[in-house]
């Protein structure tokens, strides 16, 4: 889907018919040279250390990846979600918040990275993921 969006402006300027583009993309998929599954896996791998799973899922959806593929891809890193979120937090902050203003600032930062409030509260209270 994303490849189609990238190719279309150039194809239009070269006056290449849309059907020819579609045929070419179908051939790439048929020969396994282009794969949404592989793209999803690589995208998740490249973004998981910088963004929460919610943001990664949103970015994939914006790129036209099927929801089923997103769910399947994210399920492979779901068990790491707390550790990944904590790693994102620790890159920016090296201590738990000492004031309400500091806590609010850290919460906003983590939310902007696509991390859910449940994980944020566990991180900022110093709890492990098993603790409820």
Backbone as a chain_set.jsonl record, in Angstrom:
{"seq": "XXXXXXXXXXXXXXXXXXXXXXXXXXXXXXXXXXXXXXXXXXXXXXXXXXXXXXXXXXXXXXXXXXXXXXXXXXXXXXXXXXXXXXXXXXXXXXXXXXXXXXXXXXXXXXXXXXXXXXXXXXXXXXXXXXXX", "coords": {"N": [[0.83, -1.188, 0.0], [1.849, 1.315, 0.925], [4.021, 1.51, -0.773], [2.746, 1.796, -3.209], [1.634, 4.364, -2.896], [3.972, 5.867, -2.847], [5.032, 5.453, -5.367], [3.105, 6.353, -7.196], [3.075, 9.327, -7.675], [5.406, 9.66, -9.26], [4.906, 7.915, -11.338], [2.684, 9.115, -12.474], [3.812, 11.514, -13.394], [5.428, 10.495, -15.359], [3.604, 9.511, -17.017], [2.664, 6.868, -16.789], [0.387, 4.259, -16.923], [-2.068, 3.569, -14.362], [-2.879, 0.914, -14.146], [-0.672, -0.51, -15.072], [1.135, -0.028, -13.012], [-0.2, -1.272, -10.921], [-0.138, -3.922, -11.847], [2.632, -4.383, -11.805], [3.204, -4.128, -9.043], [1.653, -6.248, -8.076], [3.05, -8.355, -9.221], [5.493, -8.133, -7.845], [4.67, -8.832, -5.27], [3.801, -11.418, -5.753], [6.225, -12.689, -6.372], [7.409, -12.584, -3.97], [8.986, -10.366, -3.391], [8.103, -8.12, -2.338], [6.528, -7.587, 0.675], [3.928, -7.262, 2.916], [3.871, -8.395, 5.41], [6.572, -8.786, 6.065], [7.395, -6.105, 5.945], [5.879, -5.052, 8.09], [6.959, -6.479, 10.276], [9.64, -5.56, 10.208], [9.258, -2.813, 10.552], [8.142, -2.688, 13.119], [10.284, -3.776, 14.58], [12.215, -1.775, 14.16], [11.109, 0.45, 15.419], [10.299, -0.144, 18.031], [11.965, 0.364, 20.224], [11.896, 3.037, 20.549], [9.317, 4.005, 20.573], [6.07, 3.452, 22.049], [3.88, 0.57, 21.906], [1.322, 1.294, 21.104], [1.663, 3.649, 19.594], [3.278, 2.679, 17.539], [1.508, 0.868, 16.349], [-0.418, 2.679, 15.464], [1.061, 4.179, 13.595], [1.61, 2.178, 11.701], [-0.979, 1.636, 10.838], [-1.596, 4.082, 9.621], [0.032, 3.821, 7.43], [-1.299, 2.053, 5.91], [-1.339, -0.648, 6.539], [-2.803, -3.792, 7.095], [-5.097, -4.393, 9.751], [-5.118, -6.9, 10.996], [-2.552, -7.898, 10.428], [-1.055, -6.046, 11.849], [-1.841, -6.582, 14.499], [-0.918, -9.243, 14.762], [1.829, -8.861, 14.37], [2.518, -7.16, 16.521], [1.921, -8.783, 18.649], [4.094, -10.393, 19.006], [5.933, -8.856, 20.386], [4.62, -8.049, 22.601], [4.982, -9.159, 25.154], [7.304, -7.954, 25.94], [6.641, -5.356, 26.382], [6.478, -3.766, 28.803], [9.195, -3.629, 29.628], [10.338, -2.39, 27.387], [8.989, 0.069, 27.428], [9.882, 1.066, 29.865], [12.568, 1.336, 29.289], [12.478, 3.361, 27.334], [11.581, 5.439, 28.952], [13.738, 5.604, 30.786], [15.823, 6.506, 29.205], [15.349, 9.188, 28.941], [14.752, 10.12, 31.506], [16.277, 9.708, 34.659], [15.417, 9.182, 37.161], [12.749, 8.697, 39.53], [9.782, 10.706, 39.574], [9.725, 13.592, 41.69], [7.984, 15.549, 42.341], [4.608, 16.711, 41.778], [4.43, 18.174, 39.434], [6.674, 17.339, 38.031], [6.026, 14.653, 37.737], [3.752, 14.844, 36.131], [4.907, 15.901, 33.837], [6.569, 13.783, 33.049], [4.654, 11.823, 32.583], [3.234, 12.958, 30.415], [5.282, 12.96, 28.489], [5.744, 10.169, 28.156], [3.205, 9.357, 27.283], [3.11, 10.711, 24.864], [4.821, 9.19, 23.454], [3.362, 6.994, 22.916], [2.712, 5.179, 24.915], [0.755, 3.31, 27.124], [-1.396, 4.396, 29.814], [-1.613, 2.655, 31.992], [0.841, 1.234, 31.994], [2.569, 3.395, 32.275], [1.977, 4.337, 34.849], [2.842, 2.153, 36.347], [5.586, 2.243, 35.816], [6.284, 4.765, 36.88], [5.722, 4.425, 39.536], [7.489, 2.625, 40.29], [6.932, -0.061, 40.152], [6.956, -3.537, 39.203], [6.019, -5.311, 36.167], [4.51, -7.537, 36.922], [3.371, -6.88, 39.274], [0.332, -5.803, 40.601]], "CA": [[0.0, 0.0, 0.0], [2.709, 2.492, 1.011], [4.824, 1.54, -1.994], [1.869, 2.348, -4.238], [1.552, 5.809, -2.667], [5.25, 6.481, -3.196], [5.279, 5.323, -6.804], [2.093, 7.056, -8.004], [3.439, 10.65, -8.206], [6.397, 9.51, -10.325], [4.232, 7.26, -12.46], [1.826, 10.124, -13.112], [4.655, 12.46, -14.139], [5.957, 9.77, -16.516], [2.416, 9.075, -17.76], [2.546, 5.41, -16.742], [-0.981, 3.946, -16.498], [-2.245, 2.974, -13.033], [-2.979, -0.544, -14.267], [0.694, -1.03, -15.179], [1.691, 0.035, -11.661], [-0.859, -2.337, -10.159], [0.408, -5.202, -12.327], [4.001, -4.489, -11.309], [3.147, -4.393, -7.603], [1.152, -7.624, -7.916], [4.157, -9.256, -9.56], [6.449, -8.078, -6.734], [4.1, -9.625, -4.177], [3.788, -12.813, -6.212], [7.593, -13.215, -6.313], [7.849, -12.36, -2.587], [9.957, -9.282, -3.312], [7.43, -7.11, -1.518], [5.674, -8.304, 1.602], [3.41, -6.461, 4.022], [4.252, -9.077, 6.651], [7.98, -8.448, 6.307], [7.431, -4.672, 6.243], [5.345, -4.877, 9.446], [7.961, -6.983, 11.217], [10.797, -4.664, 10.218], [8.834, -1.529, 11.103], [8.03, -2.887, 14.576], [11.645, -3.947, 15.094], [12.953, -0.512, 14.12], [10.462, 1.496, 16.226], [9.887, -0.583, 19.369], [12.826, 0.919, 21.264], [11.701, 4.484, 20.616], [7.902, 4.307, 20.744], [5.215, 2.423, 22.62], [3.193, -0.258, 20.915], [0.164, 2.027, 20.57], [2.119, 4.558, 18.539], [3.74, 1.839, 16.421], [0.296, 0.381, 15.683], [-1.032, 3.82, 14.775], [1.888, 4.483, 12.419], [1.381, 1.13, 10.704], [-2.327, 1.845, 10.296], [-1.484, 5.216, 8.699], [0.725, 3.358, 6.232], [-2.187, 1.174, 5.173], [-1.149, -2.055, 6.878], [-4.016, -4.447, 7.562], [-5.186, -4.488, 11.214], [-4.755, -8.26, 11.403], [-1.093, -7.983, 10.391], [-0.551, -5.232, 12.958], [-2.058, -7.353, 15.73], [-0.005, -10.39, 14.768], [3.195, -8.369, 14.537], [2.701, -6.625, 17.862], [1.818, -9.856, 19.648], [5.427, -10.953, 19.227], [6.687, -8.005, 21.318], [3.72, -7.666, 23.698], [5.558, -9.574, 26.434], [8.41, -7.033, 26.231], [6.118, -3.984, 26.384], [6.864, -3.027, 30.003], [10.636, -3.362, 29.59], [10.581, -1.402, 26.332], [8.492, 1.358, 27.918], [10.796, 1.511, 30.923], [13.8, 1.74, 28.603], [12.193, 4.668, 26.734], [11.543, 6.387, 30.072], [15.055, 5.775, 31.412], [16.695, 7.266, 28.309], [15.092, 10.611, 29.154], [14.734, 10.411, 32.948], [17.02, 8.692, 35.406], [14.881, 9.127, 38.519], [11.302, 8.814, 39.663], [9.399, 12.101, 39.83], [9.677, 13.998, 43.096], [6.882, 16.497, 42.517], [3.466, 16.471, 40.892], [4.752, 18.783, 38.14], [7.615, 16.454, 37.366], [5.282, 13.442, 37.382], [2.911, 15.214, 34.993], [5.793, 16.054, 32.681], [6.994, 12.454, 32.625], [3.467, 11.151, 32.026], [2.997, 13.525, 29.074], [6.331, 12.454, 27.603], [5.498, 8.754, 27.846], [1.986, 9.263, 26.468], [3.434, 11.163, 23.506], [5.541, 8.072, 22.827], [2.424, 5.907, 22.634], [2.702, 4.21, 26.001], [-0.513, 3.35, 27.839], [-1.362, 4.933, 31.165], [-1.375, 1.568, 32.96], [2.284, 1.005, 32.052], [3.196, 4.613, 32.778], [1.828, 4.372, 36.301], [3.731, 1.129, 36.909], [6.956, 2.742, 35.718], [6.486, 5.905, 37.769], [5.606, 4.012, 40.931], [8.572, 1.686, 40.536], [6.425, -1.434, 40.226], [7.265, -4.422, 38.085], [4.782, -5.615, 35.433], [3.716, -8.587, 37.584], [2.691, -6.26, 40.426], [-0.923, -5.167, 40.184]], "C": [[0.876, 1.254, 0.0], [3.554, 2.635, -0.248], [4.015, 2.138, -3.149], [1.775, 3.869, -4.114], [2.832, 6.514, -3.082], [5.498, 6.484, -4.702], [4.344, 6.21, -7.636], [2.491, 8.449, -8.491], [4.444, 10.577, -9.353], [5.773, 8.892, -11.565], [3.359, 8.255, -13.214], [2.664, 11.096, -13.94], [5.257, 11.805, -15.382], [4.839, 9.217, -17.401], [2.337, 7.552, -17.898], [1.152, 5.086, -16.221], [-1.019, 3.259, -15.115], [-2.3, 1.456, -13.085], [-1.601, -1.181, -14.38], [1.372, -1.051, -13.806], [1.108, -1.095, -10.818], [-0.305, -3.704, -10.551], [1.827, -5.426, -11.797], [4.016, -4.82, -9.815], [2.631, -5.8, -7.31], [2.254, -8.642, -8.208], [5.206, -9.275, -8.436], [5.967, -8.913, -5.55], [4.163, -11.1, -4.527], [5.172, -13.462, -6.096], [8.211, -13.044, -4.919], [8.967, -11.328, -2.484], [9.396, -8.113, -2.509], [6.446, -7.856, -0.64], [5.237, -7.377, 2.725], [3.783, -7.078, 5.363], [5.683, -8.7, 7.021], [8.126, -6.963, 6.649], [6.975, -4.418, 7.679], [6.362, -5.322, 10.483], [9.146, -6.028, 11.329], [10.447, -3.305, 10.832], [8.751, -1.626, 12.621], [9.419, -2.996, 15.191], [12.385, -2.612, 15.169], [12.376, 0.557, 15.051], [10.222, 1.126, 17.68], [10.735, -0.018, 20.493], [12.659, 2.427, 21.433], [10.259, 4.865, 20.949], [7.175, 3.131, 21.389], [4.451, 1.699, 21.529], [1.974, 0.44, 20.325], [0.568, 2.938, 19.423], [2.59, 3.775, 17.313], [2.535, 1.333, 15.635], [-0.362, 1.496, 14.883], [-0.257, 4.162, 13.496], [1.7, 3.439, 11.322], [0.018, 1.295, 10.039], [-2.328, 3.003, 9.292], [-0.817, 4.826, 7.387], [-0.087, 2.319, 5.46], [-2.004, -0.306, 5.445], [-2.44, -2.598, 7.479], [-3.973, -4.613, 9.088], [-4.784, -5.864, 11.734], [-3.244, -8.431, 11.438], [-0.468, -7.187, 11.534], [-0.676, -6.001, 14.26], [-1.091, -8.517, 15.848], [1.43, -9.945, 15.018], [3.467, -7.877, 15.949], [2.623, -7.704, 18.935], [3.187, -10.458, 19.954], [6.266, -10.126, 20.199], [5.843, -7.575, 22.518], [4.315, -8.015, 25.058], [6.706, -8.668, 26.871], [7.936, -5.608, 26.482], [6.564, -3.179, 27.605], [8.345, -2.663, 29.965], [10.999, -2.326, 28.528], [10.15, -0.011, 26.786], [9.426, 1.922, 28.991], [12.119, 1.998, 30.326], [13.632, 3.121, 27.957], [12.215, 5.744, 27.818], [12.948, 6.659, 30.606], [16.058, 6.497, 30.509], [16.549, 8.767, 28.558], [15.204, 10.986, 30.631], [15.484, 9.314, 33.689], [16.566, 8.597, 36.859], [13.361, 9.24, 38.501], [10.943, 10.265, 39.978], [9.275, 12.399, 41.323], [8.562, 14.993, 43.379], [5.771, 16.158, 41.535], [3.727, 17.047, 39.493], [5.692, 17.888, 37.336], [6.92, 15.16, 36.915], [4.416, 13.696, 36.154], [3.736, 15.315, 33.715], [6.223, 14.686, 32.147], [5.829, 11.665, 32.012], [3.198, 11.648, 30.612], [4.022, 13.003, 28.066], [6.039, 11.013, 27.178], [4.237, 8.571, 27.003], [2.27, 9.694, 25.032], [4.203, 10.1, 22.735], [4.643, 6.87, 22.582], [2.39, 4.828, 23.687], [1.422, 4.399, 26.802], [-0.346, 3.796, 29.284], [-1.099, 3.854, 32.211], [0.118, 1.277, 33.107], [3.016, 2.211, 32.626], [3.141, 4.643, 34.3], [2.696, 3.314, 36.977], [5.184, 1.597, 36.894], [7.208, 3.819, 36.772], [6.269, 5.588, 39.243], [6.673, 2.983, 41.286], [8.132, 0.245, 40.655], [6.869, -2.23, 39.01], [5.955, -4.772, 37.382], [3.92, -6.669, 36.104], [2.918, -8.025, 38.742], [1.426, -5.576, 39.933], [-1.422, -4.21, 41.218]], "O": [[0.679, 2.152, -0.819], [3.776, 3.745, -0.733], [4.546, 2.894, -3.962], [1.829, 4.579, -5.118], [2.791, 7.627, -3.608], [6.102, 7.413, -5.239], [4.752, 6.752, -8.663], [2.258, 8.741, -9.664], [4.348, 11.343, -10.311], [6.068, 9.288, -12.692], [3.304, 8.238, -14.444], [2.28, 11.462, -15.05], [5.564, 12.494, -16.355], [5.095, 8.545, -18.4], [1.998, 7.019, -18.955], [0.765, 5.595, -15.169], [-0.13, 2.485, -14.76], [-1.823, 0.784, -12.171], [-1.375, -2.268, -13.849], [2.099, -1.991, -13.484], [1.829, -1.784, -10.096], [-0.036, -4.541, -9.69], [2.174, -6.534, -11.39], [4.761, -5.698, -9.38], [3.121, -6.465, -6.398], [2.371, -9.66, -7.526], [5.745, -10.335, -8.117], [6.752, -9.612, -4.909], [4.534, -11.931, -3.697], [5.28, -14.642, -5.762], [9.393, -13.326, -4.718], [9.804, -11.408, -1.585], [10.134, -7.234, -2.063], [5.638, -8.649, -1.122], [6.07, -6.778, 3.405], [3.988, -6.361, 6.342], [5.96, -8.337, 8.164], [8.895, -6.606, 7.541], [7.611, -3.655, 8.406], [6.599, -4.617, 11.464], [9.599, -5.726, 12.433], [11.258, -2.719, 11.549], [9.235, -0.743, 13.329], [9.696, -2.371, 16.215], [13.101, -2.351, 16.136], [13.092, 1.483, 15.434], [9.964, 2.011, 18.495], [10.259, 0.07, 21.625], [13.219, 3.02, 22.355], [10.009, 5.919, 21.534], [7.601, 1.98, 21.29], [4.382, 2.15, 20.386], [1.627, 0.204, 19.167], [-0.112, 2.991, 18.398], [2.324, 4.173, 16.179], [2.534, 1.362, 14.405], [-0.81, 1.28, 13.757], [-0.853, 4.405, 12.447], [1.639, 3.784, 10.142], [-0.119, 1.115, 8.829], [-2.972, 2.925, 8.246], [-1.078, 5.435, 6.349], [0.39, 1.769, 4.467], [-2.466, -1.139, 4.665], [-3.088, -1.927, 8.283], [-2.925, -4.938, 9.647], [-4.176, -5.973, 12.799], [-2.707, -9.036, 12.366], [0.531, -7.609, 12.116], [0.275, -6.067, 15.04], [-0.512, -8.749, 16.909], [2.159, -10.575, 15.785], [4.529, -8.147, 16.51], [3.198, -7.551, 20.013], [3.407, -10.977, 21.049], [7.218, -10.646, 20.78], [6.314, -6.811, 23.361], [4.171, -7.25, 26.012], [7.041, -8.625, 28.055], [8.754, -4.733, 26.769], [6.984, -2.03, 27.463], [8.711, -1.52, 30.238], [11.868, -1.482, 28.749], [10.858, 0.97, 26.558], [9.714, 3.119, 29.009], [12.71, 2.963, 30.812], [14.537, 3.952, 28.024], [12.789, 6.817, 27.633], [13.308, 7.81, 30.851], [17.043, 7.045, 31.002], [17.508, 9.524, 28.406], [15.702, 12.062, 30.96], [15.34, 8.132, 33.378], [17.25, 8.0, 37.69], [12.772, 9.803, 37.578], [11.739, 10.975, 40.592], [8.791, 11.58, 42.104], [8.236, 15.248, 44.538], [5.976, 15.409, 40.58], [3.298, 16.475, 38.491], [5.526, 17.706, 36.13], [7.203, 14.643, 35.835], [4.353, 12.866, 35.247], [3.312, 14.868, 32.65], [6.238, 14.463, 30.936], [6.01, 10.931, 31.041], [2.959, 10.847, 29.708], [3.677, 12.65, 26.938], [6.083, 10.683, 25.993], [4.204, 7.724, 26.11], [1.735, 9.11, 24.089], [4.23, 10.114, 21.504], [5.106, 5.838, 22.095], [2.073, 3.678, 23.386], [1.049, 5.527, 27.122], [0.705, 3.599, 29.895], [-0.431, 4.114, 33.211], [0.606, 1.095, 34.222], [3.977, 2.057, 33.381], [4.137, 4.938, 34.96], [3.229, 3.551, 38.061], [5.923, 1.372, 37.852], [8.221, 3.788, 37.47], [6.598, 6.402, 40.106], [6.758, 2.525, 42.425], [8.862, -0.588, 41.192], [7.122, -1.678, 37.939], [4.883, -4.55, 37.944], [2.71, -6.698, 35.882], [1.913, -8.605, 39.154], [1.461, -4.844, 38.944], [-2.467, -3.587, 41.029]]}, "num_chains": 1, "name": "protein.A"}
